[in-house]
Amino acid sequence: MSISLGVLFALGALIFWGLGDFLIQRSTRKVGNWETLFIITLFGTVILIPFIYKDLYSLLSFQDKSFLILLVVSIILLVASLFDFAALKKGKLVIIEPLLALEVPIASIFAFLIIKETIELTQVIIITILIIGIILVSIKGHHLKRKKWIEKGVLLAVVGAIFMGASNFFVGFASRITNPLLTNWFINFFIAAVCLFYLIYKKRLMNTMNLFK
């Protein structure tokens, strides 16, 4: 039963993640990267508050390195999100989505280097096949001219996937020393705050709030 539930949850995450990226692509093209990121993270910040407010005191008391770790995770994920959103804005979803799967081997490499997690030969073969497939799907077949053989947004997606893979590992690591909901709330809060300051600096906040309505 637990395996069946796990597969069901994985399929649900797959569907909602794909739908989310589709809507992110439409939003970034219509309203902009920073505006979309701000609205998403603001929503996440508000929704998660009822579940984590009791843990805020322990986090802000600086009794351990939790705050510093969450800060590092948030910065990495902010960079990853900006590259991810830019790739979705410029490229085709059918090309960008497979490229984002690069975050899986990247996260595995971080797990191996930092916490010494090992992978089996079968997993190495699967990851290798995955990378080869990703490279092939991102290349245009009808010509190999220097500036035209790579689809739009591919390089942005690759950089985003690298940062996303790193953030995936650190989010998991941070969730172990705090808890998953607090980790996600802090990330959303930090990114929303950065986006807020950026939009105020660029004098785009009022327009963003109108778009939010």
C-alpha positions in Angstrom: 0.0 0.0 0.0 2.8 2.4 0.9 4.5 1.8 -2.4 1.3 2.4 -4.3 0.7 5.7 -2.4 4.3 6.7 -3.1 3.8 6.2 -6.8 0.5 8.0 -6.7 2.1 11.0 -4.9 4.9 11.0 -7.4 2.5 11.1 -10.4 0.5 13.8 -8.7 3.7 15.9 -8.2 4.7 15.2 -11.8 1.3 16.5 -13.1 1.2 19.6 -10.9 4.9 20.4 -11.6 4.3 20.3 -15.3 1.1 22.4 -15.0 3.0 24.8 -12.8 5.8 25.3 -15.3 3.3 25.8 -18.1 1.5 28.5 -16.1 4.9 30.0 -15.1 5.9 30.2 -18.8 2.6 32.0 -19.7 3.0 34.4 -16.7 6.6 35.3 -17.3 5.9 36.1 -21.0 2.9 38.2 -20.0 4.0 40.0 -16.8 7.7 39.4 -16.3 10.1 37.1 -14.4 10.4 39.1 -11.1 6.7 39.8 -10.9 5.8 36.1 -11.4 8.4 35.0 -8.8 7.2 37.6 -6.3 3.5 36.6 -6.6 4.3 32.8 -6.3 6.6 33.2 -3.3 4.3 35.7 -1.6 1.4 33.2 -1.9 3.7 30.4 -0.4 4.7 32.7 2.5 1.2 33.4 3.5 -0.2 29.9 3.1 2.5 28.3 5.2 2.5 30.7 8.1 -0.2 28.8 10.1 1.9 25.6 10.0 5.3 27.1 11.0 4.7 30.1 13.3 5.5 28.0 16.4 9.0 27.1 15.0 10.0 30.7 14.1 11.2 31.5 17.6 13.7 28.6 17.6 14.9 29.7 14.1 15.4 33.3 15.0 17.1 32.6 18.3 20.2 31.5 16.3 20.9 28.6 18.6 22.4 26.6 15.8 23.3 27.0 12.1 19.8 26.5 10.8 19.3 30.2 9.9 22.6 30.4 8.0 21.9 27.1 6.1 18.4 28.3 5.2 19.8 31.6 4.0 22.3 29.9 1.7 19.6 27.6 0.3 17.3 30.6 -0.3 20.0 32.5 -2.3 20.8 29.4 -4.4 17.1 28.8 -5.1 16.6 32.5 -6.0 19.3 32.3 -8.6 18.0 29.0 -9.9 14.4 30.3 -10.2 15.5 33.4 -12.1 17.4 31.3 -14.6 14.6 28.8 -14.8 12.0 31.5 -15.4 14.1 33.2 -18.0 14.5 29.8 -19.8 10.8 29.2 -19.7 10.1 32.7 -21.0 12.5 32.4 -24.0 12.4 28.7 -24.9 9.9 26.1 -25.8 8.4 24.2 -22.9 8.9 20.8 -24.6 12.6 21.6 -24.8 13.2 23.3 -21.5 11.3 20.7 -19.3 13.6 17.8 -20.2 16.7 19.9 -19.7 15.5 20.7 -16.1 15.8 17.0 -15.4 19.6 17.7 -15.2 19.0 18.7 -11.7 18.7 15.0 -10.7 22.3 14.1 -11.5 23.5 17.4 -10.1 21.7 16.8 -6.8 23.3 13.3 -6.8 26.8 14.7 -7.3 26.3 17.1 -4.3 24.9 14.2 -2.2 28.0 12.2 -3.0 30.5 15.0 -2.4 29.0 16.4 0.8 27.3 13.6 2.7 29.0 10.7 0.9 25.8 9.1 -0.5 26.7 6.5 -3.1 24.8 5.3 -6.2 24.7 1.9 -7.8 25.9 1.0 -11.3 22.4 0.7 -12.6 21.6 4.2 -11.4 24.8 5.6 -13.0 23.7 4.0 -16.4 20.2 5.5 -16.1 21.6 8.9 -15.3 24.1 8.7 -18.2 21.2 7.7 -20.6 19.2 10.6 -19.2 22.0 13.2 -19.9 22.5 11.9 -23.4 18.8 12.1 -24.1 18.7 15.6 -22.7 21.6 16.7 -25.0 19.9 15.2 -28.1 16.5 16.8 -27.4 18.1 20.2 -27.1 19.8 20.1 -30.4 18.2 21.1 -33.7 18.4 18.3 -36.2 18.2 20.2 -39.5 21.5 22.1 -39.2 24.6 22.5 -37.0 25.5 26.1 -37.5 27.3 27.6 -34.6 24.6 30.0 -33.4 21.6 28.1 -34.6 22.0 24.4 -33.5 20.9 25.1 -29.9 17.3 25.9 -29.1 16.4 29.2 -27.5 16.6 29.1 -23.7 18.7 25.9 -23.6 21.8 27.5 -22.0 19.7 29.3 -19.5 17.9 26.1 -18.6 21.2 24.2 -18.2 22.5 26.9 -15.8 19.2 26.9 -14.0 19.2 23.1 -13.7 22.7 23.2 -12.1 21.5 25.7 -9.5 18.2 23.8 -9.1 20.1 20.6 -8.5 22.2 22.3 -5.8 19.1 23.8 -4.2 17.3 20.5 -4.3 20.1 18.9 -2.3 20.4 21.8 0.2 16.6 22.0 0.6 16.6 18.3 1.6 19.6 18.8 3.9 18.0 21.8 5.5 14.7 19.9 5.9 16.6 17.3 8.0 17.9 19.8 10.5 14.7 21.9 10.7 11.5 20.6 9.1 10.3 20.7 5.4 7.5 23.2 6.0 9.7 25.7 7.8 12.4 25.3 5.1 9.9 26.0 2.4 8.4 29.0 4.3 11.8 30.6 4.8 12.7 30.2 1.1 9.4 31.7 0.0 9.8 34.6 2.5 13.3 35.3 1.5 12.7 35.3 -2.2 9.5 37.3 -1.9 11.4 39.9 0.2 14.2 40.2 -2.4 11.6 40.5 -5.2 9.7 43.1 -3.3 12.8 45.3 -2.9 13.7 44.8 -6.5 10.2 45.8 -7.7 10.2 48.8 -5.5 13.6 49.9 -6.8 12.4 49.5 -10.4 9.1 51.2 -9.5 7.1 48.3 -10.8 5.4 47.3 -7.5 2.0 49.0 -8.2 1.8 47.5 -11.6 2.6 44.1 -10.0 -0.2 44.5 -7.5 -2.6 45.4 -10.3 -1.6 42.2 -12.1 -2.0 40.2 -8.9 -5.6 41.5 -8.6 
